[in-house]
């Protein structure tokens, strides 16, 4: 799911075929949140083997005979807490059918009707943040190079080429952060170039 964080909610009633498909849908290194029960153990082991996952047991996911009125919201808060720690890591939740139903009612009520022991939930996520340090360093390099190549290339050729490259990369979803950094670096480079040119005009050598 491009632009979405994948959360896969798995019931302990999932069969072998469901778990094989799960191995194709979940990225390697996923975080598995599991109920600390014997019923969940074989499901977790299958997921772990398929995606080399990091497994974490959560008491709140254990089945209860008489759930509190806010149990669904507490389950949702638990899952979202782990999700927000790393927005670029898949999360798998393994629990009994009743707990899964309560979780989905809050986490993804529009997907509950699909049924089945495995439900894939996509939570929208923003692109990774731009690194100001990389932008500043790259922009400075672009500006200094452009000034140094004055006479060999048109004055603003390098910043314009960098900006064009950034615009092209924006079309690739997985490279949008890089694209934004390249665009900002082109802008910083142009500013640096103007400052260098202005300084050399005001204080000409010789």
Secondary structure as UniProt FT lines:
FT   TURN            2..3
FT   STRAND          4..11
FT   TURN            12..13
FT   HELIX           16..25
FT   TURN            28..29
FT   STRAND          31..34
FT   HELIX           38..51
FT   STRAND          54..57
FT   HELIX           59..61
FT   TURN            69..70
FT   HELIX           71..85
FT   TURN            87..88
FT   STRAND          91..95
FT   HELIX           97..107
FT   HELIX           109..114
FT   STRAND          118..124
FT   HELIX           132..148
FT   TURN            151..152
FT   TURN            155..156
FT   HELIX           157..169
FT   TURN            170..171
FT   HELIX           173..175
FT   HELIX           176..202
//
